């Protein structure tokens, strides 16, 4: 039961961080549709959150080591809970559908390619950084 509670609490915290990121990006985005702005081109909040989450998950994995090395409670709360609640594949899917239905297929393809490609790079970079920090300890 403690494991479920750790994931539950971490997930709520991560989802709240994601919501805050969306509010921050909304404040930074011009309200006028007539104003060209790079933040209005893509679902920037989801993109940024997912890339940051990929990097942080890689970092946490590298720092915490393999599951058999322990740290199960921290792993559950941080990786599955906080970072699982923070990143948002369902929002990514919805925004892709919205871009496609609004006739922005090319934008959707670029967004998907960047999200997957750069997300994978961020996860690798975070993991490598975590391993380096761990080796220095």
TORKEZA-759440 format. One record per residue (C-alpha): x, y, z; residue in one letter. Coordinates in pm, 1 decimal. Layout:
N
((X Y Z) A);
...
% end
This chain:
137
((0.0 0.0 0.0) X);
((292.6 236.1 68.2) X);
((410.0 191.1 -291.4) X);
((73.1 299.5 -427.4) X);
((72.3 601.3 -196.5) X);
((420.5 706.1 -312.7) X);
((317.0 690.2 -678.7) X);
((-11.9 868.0 -603.7) X);
((151.7 1157.4 -418.3) X);
((435.2 1189.6 -668.3) X);
((193.9 1179.6 -961.5) X);
((-20.1 1456.3 -815.7) X);
((285.8 1672.2 -763.8) X);
((412.0 1605.1 -1118.2) X);
((72.6 1680.3 -1274.3) X);
((59.9 2008.4 -1079.7) X);
((403.8 2099.8 -1215.3) X);
((282.4 2022.1 -1568.2) X);
((-23.4 2242.5 -1519.6) X);
((202.0 2522.8 -1395.7) X);
((423.1 2489.1 -1702.6) X);
((115.8 2520.9 -1924.6) X);
((6.6 2834.6 -1740.9) X);
((354.9 2982.7 -1772.6) X);
((367.2 2922.0 -2147.7) X);
((14.1 3062.7 -2186.7) X);
((128.1 3383.9 -2016.0) X);
((425.1 3408.5 -2251.0) X);
((217.7 3349.8 -2566.2) X);
((57.8 3652.7 -2733.9) X);
((-321.7 3647.0 -2717.9) X);
((-369.3 3783.6 -3069.5) X);
((-386.3 3529.6 -3350.0) X);
((-259.5 3804.2 -3583.1) X);
((76.1 3819.3 -3406.4) X);
((315.3 3560.0 -3549.3) X);
((500.0 3403.1 -3264.4) X);
((701.0 3078.9 -3235.9) X);
((512.5 2982.8 -2917.6) X);
((189.1 2974.2 -3115.1) X);
((326.1 2735.7 -3377.9) X);
((346.2 2419.8 -3168.8) X);
((206.8 2289.5 -2838.3) X);
((514.8 2432.8 -2667.7) X);
((418.4 2352.4 -2307.6) X);
((370.1 1981.3 -2377.1) X);
((683.3 1972.1 -2592.3) X);
((896.1 2137.5 -2324.5) X);
((753.2 1930.8 -2040.7) X);
((807.2 1606.8 -2229.1) X);
((1167.3 1692.4 -2321.1) X);
((1248.7 1809.2 -1969.3) X);
((1078.7 1497.5 -1830.8) X);
((1281.9 1272.0 -2062.5) X);
((1603.5 1433.3 -1944.5) X);
((1504.5 1415.4 -1578.7) X);
((1394.3 1052.1 -1603.4) X);
((1728.6 966.2 -1764.6) X);
((1911.9 1161.5 -1494.9) X);
((1718.6 992.0 -1213.5) X);
((1775.5 648.5 -1365.9) X);
((2148.2 716.1 -1397.9) X);
((2175.9 852.5 -1044.1) X);
((1967.7 582.1 -876.7) X);
((2132.1 289.8 -1053.7) X);
((1967.4 -37.4 -1146.9) X);
((1645.0 -138.6 -971.6) X);
((1818.6 -429.5 -800.0) X);
((2055.1 -180.9 -633.1) X);
((1776.1 -51.6 -410.8) X);
((1612.9 290.6 -387.6) X);
((1272.5 139.7 -470.8) X);
((1069.7 395.8 -274.5) X);
((1254.0 689.4 -431.2) X);
((1225.7 529.1 -775.2) X);
((850.4 484.7 -736.2) X);
((787.0 834.8 -604.3) X);
((1019.2 1019.3 -841.7) X);
((1031.3 827.1 -1169.9) X);
((685.6 673.2 -1184.1) X);
((504.6 930.1 -971.1) X);
((647.5 1279.5 -1018.4) X);
((799.1 1240.5 -1365.2) X);
((523.4 1011.4 -1490.0) X);
((266.4 1269.2 -1379.2) X);
((476.3 1554.7 -1519.6) X);
((521.2 1419.9 -1872.1) X);
((212.2 1388.2 -2080.3) X);
((181.0 1149.2 -2369.1) X);
((-198.4 1176.8 -2371.5) X);
((-175.1 1554.5 -2423.5) X);
((80.3 1493.9 -2697.3) X);
((-165.1 1260.0 -2874.6) X);
((-454.1 1503.7 -2840.4) X);
((-249.1 1796.2 -2969.3) X);
((-128.8 1589.6 -3265.2) X);
((-489.8 1507.7 -3354.4) X);
((-588.2 1873.7 -3317.9) X);
((-304.3 1984.0 -3547.3) X);
((-404.0 1723.1 -3807.7) X);
((-774.3 1812.1 -3793.4) X);
((-697.7 2182.9 -3830.1) X);
((-510.8 2116.1 -4154.7) X);
((-162.7 2152.7 -4006.3) X);
((-31.0 1808.1 -4098.9) X);
((323.4 1927.9 -4166.5) X);
((337.8 2099.9 -3827.3) X);
((210.7 1778.5 -3664.7) X);
((478.9 1570.6 -3837.3) X);
((756.6 1810.3 -3735.0) X);
((622.6 1823.5 -3378.7) X);
((611.4 1443.1 -3356.5) X);
((959.0 1398.1 -3504.1) X);
((1111.1 1660.2 -3273.9) X);
((931.4 1524.6 -2968.0) X);
((1046.4 1167.6 -3024.4) X);
((1395.0 1241.7 -3155.7) X);
((1490.7 1515.6 -2913.5) X);
((1310.4 1334.6 -2629.3) X);
((1524.7 1026.8 -2685.8) X);
((1836.0 1244.4 -2690.5) X);
((1730.2 1414.6 -2364.6) X);
((1672.7 1078.7 -2195.4) X);
((2016.4 957.0 -2309.1) X);
((2187.4 1282.2 -2204.5) X);
((2020.8 1276.1 -1863.0) X);
((2113.9 913.2 -1810.8) X);
((2476.1 979.8 -1910.2) X);
((2490.8 1278.4 -1676.4) X);
((2344.6 1070.9 -1393.8) X);
((2601.4 797.6 -1446.4) X);
((2880.8 1055.9 -1440.3) X);
((2755.7 1209.9 -1115.8) X);
((2721.3 865.7 -966.9) X);
((3073.6 766.8 -1070.7) X);
((3214.5 1085.5 -913.8) X);
((3053.9 1011.7 -577.6) X);
% end
